[in-house]
């Protein structure tokens, strides 16, 4: 039997009794290409590319950010409603609990 719990509140979701929602999120680097000009096309880039290759070999120990990451979450109906209303949880961040002096 499949055992599923809500990834936000931890509630057990029973097949056939509780409604379950799946949320999938993709995170990847934006590909904002710069505009290529005539001067870019006229320039000889062989030395620039050679320098970049040398640097990449020297810095091969550096950890690079993952270019693509996918997430999958199971949510109960209450958490799904909250997620759809505020997917980035901005309401939680902006609320402060100030004491009355």
N, C-alpha and C positions, 0 to 999 in steps of 0.2 A: 504494500500500500504506500502510495506517495504521501510523504509528510512535508507540508509546506507551512512556513510561518511568514508573517508580514515582516519585511526587512526594516521597517521603521519602528513599529510598536512591539513586535514580537508575538502578536496574537497568532494562535494556531488557526490555520485556514483548513476547514474540513471539506473535502471534495463532495459536491452535491448539496452542501448546506450553506457554505459561505461563498460570497462572490469574491473572486480574486482578479486583480489587475496586474498586468505585466508592463513595466516601464523600461524602455531601452534608451540608453544615452550613448551617443558617439562623441568623442573628443578628438580633434585632429587639428594640425597646424593649418592656418588659412594660407592660401596660395595667392597672395597679392603681388602679382607680377608688375614690375616697373615698366614704364613705356620705353621701348627701344627707339633710339634716335639714329639718324644717319651717322653721327659722329661715333656712336657705339659700333656700328657696322664697319666703319673705316679703320678703327683701331685694331692693332694686332694684340691679341690676348694670350699668346703662347706663354710669355714670361709670367703673366699673372696667374695662369692656370698651374704652371710649374711650381710657383711659390705656394699656392694653396695646397697642392699635393704634398709638398715638403712639410708644411705646417700640420696637415692632417696626420701624416705619419709620425711626427714628433709628439703630437697630442692624442695618440690613439688610446691612451689610458683614460681620457676624459669620458665621463658618462653622458651620453646624449639623451635628451628627452625623447620619449616614445612618440613617434609621429602619428600613431593612431591607437586609440584605446576605446574599447566598447564595454559598457556596463549593463547589467540586467538585474532588475529588482522586482520582487513580488510584493504587492501591496494589498491590504484589506480595503474595503470600500471607504471607510472613514479617512484613512491615510491617503487614498487616491484622491478624494475630494480636496483635501488640504494641498496635496501636491499640484493638482491642476490649477487651483486658485493661486498658488504661490510657489512655482517650481524651484526658484532660487532661494527660498526661505528668507526673503528680504524682510518680511514682517517681524520675524524673530529678532533680527539684528537691530532694527530701529526702535524697539521697545526697551525702555529703561525703567527700572523699578526704583524711583526716587522716594526716600523716606520723607515724611512730613515733619518739619522742624518747628 
